[in-house]
Amino acid sequence: MAKKIISFASDFGLQDGSVGVVKGVISRIDKDILVNDISHQIPPQDIKYGSLLLMRAIQYIPQGVLLAVVDPGVGTDRKAIAITTDWGVMIGPDNGLLNLACATVGGAQKAYALENENWIIPHEGNTFHARDIFAPFAAGYASGDLKLEEFGPELDLEDLKQYLIPLTDITDDEIKGEVLYIDEFGNCQTNISPQELTEKDFKIGDVIPIKIDNQELSAKWCETYKNETIGGIGIVIDSWGMASLFLSNGNAQKLLNCKDNSKVIIKVSN
């Protein structure tokens, strides 16, 4: 059986050694498993951010095993789970972190609780399930030494926790959305699609009236991150296919003082 690649994402950061320990557990089980690091800079405990990151990444990373850990409920009664999909197997906490990635590749097929004691590292504390539970199961499966049916009891898919992307609210006069995600450059991705803009007869080059929280402004719809309006906010369809607010050679988030969940309203003239 060919070994599977493990793609690993977490909110651990890179300072305290947690990432290295988890990868060390994988290597001790099978030193030939390749680990692909997606990101370990997910904001701490931010399940929404992690879920969106995985949804985007899953389309481009090699099929195999996804090991994802953003786990504010570690040590509680939340389940440690594995979900099977057409893409492969996704392992992590049952808190909604995995469901958008699952949906992106066709949906969950089966789910299992990670309860096989033979693959759980004995531990005194109950706060590092990435090391003690998730990594051993991911490595065992990736190596071919552990079958899915040996993970633990099968779970009802309907009982799994879900994170859902908020929908826009569209009327004759407005498109109401919100900021989903702010990247390292301060670009503010919204949940508004280009189709929703064009259906209101907006086109590239238009200057669009926008309200962000309590601020009213105009933003030019641009093809790229270059906006000829000096100091002005622009709208661009980003690499994930959503309308994103940006400031050329600047930081839109800082200029607008917006955040995740900031309300974005596009005014439609009739």
C-alpha positions in Angstrom: 0.0 0.0 0.0 1.4 3.4 -1.0 1.9 5.8 1.9 -0.3 8.8 2.1 0.8 12.4 2.5 -0.4 14.2 5.7 -1.2 17.9 5.3 -1.1 19.6 8.6 -2.7 22.9 9.8 -3.0 24.3 13.3 -3.2 27.4 15.4 0.0 26.4 17.4 2.3 29.1 16.0 6.0 28.2 15.7 7.5 29.3 19.0 6.8 26.7 21.6 7.6 23.5 19.7 4.1 22.0 19.5 4.3 21.7 15.7 7.6 19.9 15.9 6.3 17.5 18.6 3.3 16.6 16.5 5.5 16.0 13.5 7.9 14.0 15.6 5.1 11.7 16.7 4.3 11.1 13.0 7.9 10.4 12.2 8.3 8.0 15.1 5.4 5.9 13.8 6.7 6.1 10.2 9.7 8.1 9.2 8.9 7.9 5.5 5.6 9.8 5.8 5.7 13.2 4.1 4.1 16.0 6.0 2.9 19.1 4.1 2.5 22.1 6.4 -0.5 24.3 5.3 -0.2 26.9 8.1 0.4 27.0 11.8 -0.5 30.7 12.1 -4.3 30.4 12.3 -5.3 32.9 15.0 -5.7 31.1 18.3 -9.0 29.3 18.8 -10.4 30.8 15.6 -12.4 28.0 14.2 -14.0 30.2 11.5 -10.6 31.3 10.2 -9.3 27.7 10.2 -12.4 26.4 8.5 -12.1 28.9 5.7 -8.4 28.3 5.3 -9.0 24.5 5.0 -11.8 25.0 2.5 -9.5 27.0 0.2 -6.4 24.8 0.7 -8.1 21.4 0.1 -8.5 22.1 -3.6 -4.8 22.4 -4.1 -3.1 20.1 -1.7 -2.3 16.4 -2.5 -4.9 13.9 -1.6 -4.3 11.8 1.4 -4.7 12.8 5.1 -5.7 16.2 6.5 -4.6 16.8 10.1 -6.2 20.0 11.3 -6.2 21.3 14.9 -7.9 24.4 16.1 -9.3 23.0 19.3 -10.6 25.4 22.1 -12.6 22.5 23.5 -9.7 20.1 23.9 -10.2 17.9 26.9 -14.0 18.4 27.0 -16.6 16.0 25.7 -16.1 17.2 22.1 -15.2 14.2 20.0 -11.9 13.5 18.2 -13.0 12.4 14.7 -12.0 11.2 11.3 -14.1 11.9 8.3 -13.8 10.1 5.0 -14.3 11.9 1.6 -13.5 11.4 -2.0 -10.4 13.5 -1.4 -9.2 11.3 1.5 -9.4 11.3 5.3 -9.7 14.4 7.5 -8.7 14.2 11.2 -9.4 16.7 13.9 -11.8 17.9 16.5 -15.6 17.8 16.0 -16.2 21.5 16.3 -17.0 22.6 12.7 -13.3 23.0 11.7 -13.5 20.3 9.0 -16.9 20.6 7.4 -16.3 23.3 4.8 -13.3 21.4 3.5 -15.5 18.2 3.4 -18.2 20.1 1.5 -15.7 21.4 -1.0 -14.6 17.9 -2.1 -18.0 16.4 -2.3 -19.1 16.0 1.3 -18.5 13.6 4.1 -19.1 9.9 3.5 -18.4 8.3 6.9 -17.1 9.5 10.2 -15.4 7.6 13.0 -14.5 8.4 16.6 -10.8 8.1 17.4 -11.1 5.7 20.4 -8.8 2.8 19.6 -6.6 2.8 22.8 -3.8 1.1 20.9 -3.3 4.3 19.0 -3.6 6.8 21.8 -0.4 7.9 23.5 -0.8 7.6 27.3 -0.8 11.1 28.9 -1.3 12.7 32.3 -2.9 15.9 31.1 -5.8 16.1 28.6 -4.8 19.3 26.7 -2.6 18.1 23.8 -4.8 15.8 21.7 -2.9 16.8 18.5 0.1 14.9 20.0 -1.7 12.2 21.9 -4.6 11.3 19.6 -4.8 13.1 16.2 -1.2 12.5 15.1 -1.0 8.8 16.0 -4.2 8.1 14.1 -3.2 10.2 11.1 0.2 8.5 11.0 -1.2 5.0 11.5 -3.6 5.4 8.7 -1.1 7.2 6.3 1.4 4.4 6.9 -1.2 1.7 6.1 -0.8 0.1 9.6 -4.3 1.3 10.8 -7.5 0.7 8.9 -10.4 3.2 9.1 -12.7 0.5 10.6 -10.2 0.2 13.5 -10.3 3.8 14.5 -13.4 3.5 16.7 -17.2 3.5 16.4 -18.8 4.9 13.3 -20.6 8.2 14.0 -23.8 9.6 12.6 -22.9 12.3 10.1 -25.9 14.4 11.1 -24.5 14.6 14.6 -21.2 16.3 13.6 -20.8 20.0 14.4 -21.0 22.4 11.4 -19.7 25.8 10.6 -21.6 27.5 7.8 -20.6 30.5 5.8 -23.1 33.3 6.4 -25.3 34.1 3.4 -25.8 37.5 1.8 -29.1 39.2 2.2 -30.2 40.8 -1.2 -33.0 43.2 -1.8 -33.8 45.5 -4.7 -31.8 48.3 -3.0 -29.0 46.6 -1.2 -26.6 43.7 -1.1 -25.9 42.9 2.6 -22.8 40.9 3.4 -19.9 40.8 5.8 -16.2 40.5 6.1 -15.2 36.8 6.3 -11.5 37.0 6.3 -8.6 39.5 6.5 -5.3 38.5 5.0 -1.7 39.5 5.9 -2.0 42.5 3.5 -5.1 43.9 5.2 -7.3 42.9 2.3 -10.9 42.2 3.5 -12.6 39.3 1.8 -16.4 39.4 1.9 -19.1 36.8 1.4 -20.3 38.8 -1.7 -19.8 37.0 -5.0 -19.0 38.6 -8.4 -22.3 37.1 -9.7 -24.2 39.0 -7.0 -22.6 42.2 -8.2 -23.2 41.6 -11.9 -26.8 40.7 -11.2 -27.2 44.2 -9.9 -25.7 45.6 -13.2 -22.3 46.5 -11.6 -19.3 46.0 -13.8 -15.5 46.4 -13.6 -14.6 50.0 -13.6 -17.8 51.1 -11.7 -17.5 53.2 -8.5 -19.8 51.4 -6.1 -21.3 53.0 -3.0 -20.5 50.9 0.1 -21.3 51.1 3.8 -18.9 49.2 6.2 -20.2 49.2 9.7 -21.0 52.9 10.2 -18.7 54.2 7.4 -20.0 55.3 4.0 -17.6 55.4 1.1 -17.2 54.6 -2.6 -15.0 51.8 -4.0 -13.9 51.2 -7.6 -14.3 47.7 -8.9 -10.9 46.9 -10.3 -9.4 43.9 -12.2 -6.3 43.8 -10.0 -5.0 45.3 -6.8 -4.0 48.4 -8.7 -6.4 51.2 -8.1 -5.7 54.5 -9.9 -7.8 56.4 -7.3 -5.1 57.6 -4.9 -5.8 56.6 -1.4 -9.1 55.0 -2.3 -10.6 51.7 -1.4 -11.1 49.3 -4.3 -13.0 46.0 -4.9 -11.3 43.1 -6.5 -12.4 39.5 -7.1 -9.7 37.7 -5.2 -8.0 34.4 -5.8 -10.8 32.6 -4.0 -13.5 34.1 -6.2 -15.1 36.5 -3.7 -15.3 40.3 -3.6 -12.5 41.7 -1.5 -11.9 45.3 -0.3 -8.3 46.5 -0.8 -6.1 49.6 -0.6 -3.4 49.8 -3.3 0.0 49.6 -1.6 -1.7 50.0 1.8 -3.8 48.2 4.3 -7.6 48.4 3.9 -8.3 46.8 7.3 -6.4 49.5 9.1 -7.8 52.3 7.0 -11.4 51.1 7.5 -10.9 49.8 11.1 -12.9 46.7 10.1 -12.7 43.2 11.4 -14.1 39.7 10.8 -17.9 40.0 10.8 -17.9 43.7 10.0 -21.1 44.4 8.0 -20.8 45.4 4.4 -23.7 46.9 2.5 -23.6 47.7 -1.2 -26.1 50.3 -2.3 -27.9 49.6 -5.5 -29.3 52.5 -7.5 -32.6 51.9 -9.3 
